[in-house]
């Protein structure tokens, strides 16, 4: 395999080895715009009052957005190499913006579900994978760290977009807020799209172009993705990680109020702390996935989930510290899996087909999202307490440890 290392190659006017680092905050900014989908909760109460709808109906746009986001990802992965990273980013940005803007003119929850859930969610799915593809190709020596840093933008977005949207709603009401955000996101993503280009094929930084690195960076990959046992191990592990993580995220505030009996305001404010852990885990676990056998990192993540489940199974009224520690671990592990999975995909399978491969792997997120958000509510209705939700979560963590130990290895 020929390794390209063009000393004249420049990125943003800098030598490529240095200029490539600027692609990380740019990709992070794109994902920051896309991550605003997690801020939907601030729109729910105003829309419930304006449209005279219930909590279940106001949740529909968000639920559909997650479904279409996860469902579009694998399709978009196959088009990125054909359409190009810049064009895919531009198309996705326009679709996301159109979804927000069209939502601002909708007068029924069904139309908002279509415009925000289906259209904006599809735009997120089209765009989400592009920044990761770009940084993964520019950082063959630091894949996990680079991807983990880039996707911080998606995880931390609600920390800024939620209070921003809330302030705008207070000043201008819901519809102008949706319109403003749609226009802003479109302009930001379109402006960044022109910078998201791939390096020359087989490019590597000068300091790591050596026989040793070449042997590590270009292993034999005889088994296609869908015929590899590693893929199925990764898919199951990713589904478990996201199912448990999204289940916990969905019940974070009500668990604090119902089981721990903390003040609703404190329960809501604690989400900011959890989001910080969700964001920090991405570069950390991405970096660890670069440095250590991935099944060790996966087992470590499931062990933390198991600890969190045990804490919450035994939690009692007034044990605020127990609640905060447990849910910091839940959010930490969910964010971690959003870095572990793409890094393992890059390590185990042909990086030239990363967009397509990770799109397929990402279907595990969609399954986890659907099952996780539906199951916890049902358990609460059946047994009368969220405590019982942590028993199946603990069981899944144990299953994940076993699957990771047996199947999450290159074959």
N, C-alpha and C positions, 0 to 999 in steps of 0.2 A: 504494500500500500504506500502511495506517495504522500509524504507529509508536506503541506504548504506552509511556508514561513516567510512571507514577503516583508522584508524590512522597510519597504517603501509604503506598505499598506497603512492608511491613516483612517482614524475614526474621529469625527468632530475636530479635525485638524490636528489631532494628536497621534503619536505612534499607536498602532492598534492595541498593543499590550496595555497601554494606559487608557486610551480612549474608550475601550470596551466597557470600562467600569461605569461610564455615564449611561449606558443602556439599562442598567439596573434601576436607577431612580425613574427613568422614563417609563420602563415597563411597569414599575410599581405604581406610577401615576395612572396608567391606563387601568390597572386592576383596582386602584382606589375608586375610580369612577364606577366600575362594574360592581364593586362590593357594596355600593349604596343600596342594592337590592335587600341587604340585611337590615336596612333602616326602615323597612315598610311599617313597622309597629307604630311609628309616630304619625302615620297617616290614618291609622285604623279608627281611633276614637272620633276625630273630626268627620270622617266619612260615615261612620255609624250614625252620628247625630244628623248629618246633612241628608243622608239617603234613607234614614229610618230602617237600618238593617242591623242584624245581630252580629255577634263576634265570629261565628262560623263563616258567615258570608264575607265579612271584612277580611278574613284570612285567605280567601280563595285566590286573589291576585298573587299573593306571596307564594302560596303553594304551587300554583301553576308556573310561576316564574322559576322556581327551583326545578320543577319537572322538565320544563322546556330547556332550561340551561343545561341540565345534565344530559338530556336527550339529544341536544344539538351538538354537544362537544365531539362525540365520535364521528359524526357526519362532517363537521368542520375540519377535523383532523385529516381527512382524506383530500380536502380541497386546498389546504394551506400550501402543499408543494406545487399544486397546479395553478392556483390563482396568484400566489405570492403573499408574503407576509404583510407588505404595505397595503395591498388591495383588500385583504381579508380584514385587517384592522379597521380600515376606512369603512368597509361595508358594515361590519359589526357596530362601529360607533354610530353610524347613521341609523341603524335599526334600533339600537338602544335609545337614542335620542328621540326617534319617532314614537317609540312606545310611551315614553314619558309625556311627550307633547300631546299625543292623541288622547292620553288619559286625562289631560287637563280639560278636554272638551267633552268627555263622557259624562252622562247624567244618570247612568244606571250601573249597578255593580257588575252586571253581566258584561257590559262594554268595557269597564275598567279591567275586569278579569282578562278580556281579550287583548286590550291594548298594553296593559302593564304585564300581565302574567304571560301571555303567549308571545307578543311582539318584543317587549323589552327583554323577557327571559331568553328568547331566541337570540337576540343581539348579544347578550352576555355569553351564551354558549359559542357563538361564532368567534368572539374576540378573545375569550379567556385563555385559550391555549397558545396564542401567537407570541406574547412576550416571553413565555417559558421556552418556546421553541427557539426564539432568537438568542436568549441568554445562554441556553444550554449549548448552542453551537459556538458561541463566542467564548465559553468557559469550559472547554473539554477537560481542563485540569481541576476545575472546582465546580462541577455540575451541581451537586447538592447545595452547597453554600449559595451559589448564584441564584438558583431557582428558589431556594428558601427565602432569600432576601427579597426577591421580586414579588413573591406572593404575599409578603407582609401587607402590601397595599390592600389586598382584598379583605384580609382578616381585620385590619385596623380601621377600615373605612367607616364603620358605624360610629367610632369614637368622635369623628368630625362631622360626617354627613347627617347623623341623627340629630345632634343639637342644632346644626345649621338648618336642617329642614324644619325642625320644631320652631326655631326663631322666625323663619320665613312664614310659616303657617300662622304664627301669632300676629305677624305684621300684615300679611297680605292674603291669608286664607289658603286653602289646599290647592286650588287649581292654578293660580299664578305660581305657586311654589313648584308644582310638577312641571310647568312650562319652563320656568327659569332653569331648573336642574337639567331638563332635557336639552335645552339649548347649550348650557355650559358644558355638559358631558360630551355633546357632539363636537363642539369646537376644540375641546382639550384632546379628545381621542384622534380627531382628524389632524390636529397639529403634530401630534406625536407619531402618527402612522408613517409619515414620510421618513422618519429616522430608523424605523425597525427593519433593517435589512440584514440578511445573513452574510457571514464571512465566505470567502472562497471555499470550495469543497476541500475537506481534509486539512483546513487551516488549524495551526496550533501556535500558542505563544512561544516566543523564541527560547525562553528559559527552560521550557519543558520538552523541547524537541530533542529527544535522545532515543537511543535504542531501548533503554529501559522503559521510558514512557510509552513508546510506540507499542511495545509488547503488552503493556497494561491497558492502553487505550483502545486497542483493536483486537480483542479476543475473538476466537472462533465462535461463531453463532450458527451452528448447524441446524438448530431447531426453529422453525417458524413460530411466531407468537402463539397461535391458537393450538399448536401441537405440542406446546411446552408445558410440562407439569408446573414449572415455575410460574407461568402466567396464571394458572388456576389457583395456585397457592397465594399469589399476590392479590388476585381478584377477591378471594374469600377474606383475606386479612384486611384489605381495604374496606370491603363492605362492612365487616364487623367493627372496624375502627370508626367509620363514619356513622353507622347505625347507633352505636352507643354514644358517640360524641354529640350527634344531632338530637338524639333523645334527651340527653342531659341539658343541652342548650335550650331546648323547647320548654323545659320545666324549671329552669333556674329560679326565676322569681317566685312562682307559686309554691315550689318546695320550701323556699326560705320562709314564706308567709305561713304555710299550712303546717309544716313539720317543726320548724325552728321557732315559729311565732315571732319573727322579727318584723320591724316596721316596714310597710310597703315601700316607703321611700328609700330605706336602706337596701331593701331587696332589689329595687330598680337600679340604685347607684352602684351596687356591687357588680352589675353587668360590665361596667367600665373596667374594673379590676380583672374580671374574667377575660375580657377582650384583650387586655395587655398580655396575659399568659398565652392566649390563642395566637397572638402575633409573634411573641418571642420564640415560641417553640418551632416556628417554621425554619428560620435559618439554622437554629441549633440542631434540630433533628435531621435537617438536610445535610449539614456538615458531618454529623455523626454517621449518616448513611454513606457518605463518601469514604470515611476513614475505617469503618468496621464492617464485618459481615452483616448484611441487612437483617437477617433473622434475629441477630442479637438486639438490634435497635427495636424491631417489632416486639420482641418478647419484653423488652424494657417498658415499652409503651403500654402493653397489656397488663403488666404488673402494676403500673401506676393506676390504671383503670380499676383493677381489682382492689387495690388499697382504697381508692375513692369509694367504691361500692360498699366495702366493709364499714368504712366510716359512716356512710349514710344509712346503712341498715341498722346501725347501733345508735344513730343520732337521736337526741331527745330535745325537748323544748328548751330554748335558751342557749344551746351549744352553737353559738355563732361562729366561733373559730373552726369547729369541725366542718360546718357547712361551707365556709369560705375556702378552706384547704381542699375539701373534696371537689368542689366545683372548679377551682383553679386547675386541679389535676385533669378533670374531664375536658375543659376547654383547651388546656395545654396539649393533651393527646390528640384531640380532633385537629388542631392546627398542625401538629406534628405529622399526622398522616397525609395532609395535603402537601407536605414536602417529601415524606418518605416514599410515597407511591410514585411520583414522577422521577425521583432519583433512582429508585430500583428499576423502573422501566428503562431508563437510560443505561444503567449498568448491565442489565441482563439481556437486553435486546438491541438490535441494530439501531444506533442513534440516528442514522439517515432516515429511518422510518418512524422517528419519535412522535411526530404529530399524529400519525395514524394509530400507532401503538397505544399512546397514552389516551387517545380518544376512546379506544375500546376498553382500556383499564378503567377509565373514569365512569363507565356505566355502573360500576360498583357503588360509586357515590350516589347515583340516582336511586338505586335500590335501597341503600342505607337511609337516604333522606325520606323516601316514601314509608318504609317500614318503621323507621324511628319515630317520625312525627305522628303516625297513626296508632302505634302500639301503646305508647305511654299514656295517652288519653284514655284508651280502652281499659288499661289496667287500673287507672284511677277510678273509672266508672264502675268496674267490676268489684274491686276490693275496698273502695272508699278511702284509699291513701296512696300517695306516690311512693311510700316506702317499699311497697311490693314490686315496683318497677326495677329496683336495684338488684333483685335476685336474678332475673334473667340476664341483666347486664353483666353481672359477675360470672354467670355461666358462660356467656359469650366470650368474655375475656379469657377464661380458661381454655375454651375451644380454640381461640386465636393463638394462644401460646403453643398448643399442640400442633396446629396447622403450620405456624411459622417454623417451628422446630423441624417438621418433617418435609414441608413442601417449598418453603421460601428460600430456595437455594438454586444457583445457576445449574442448568442441566443441558 
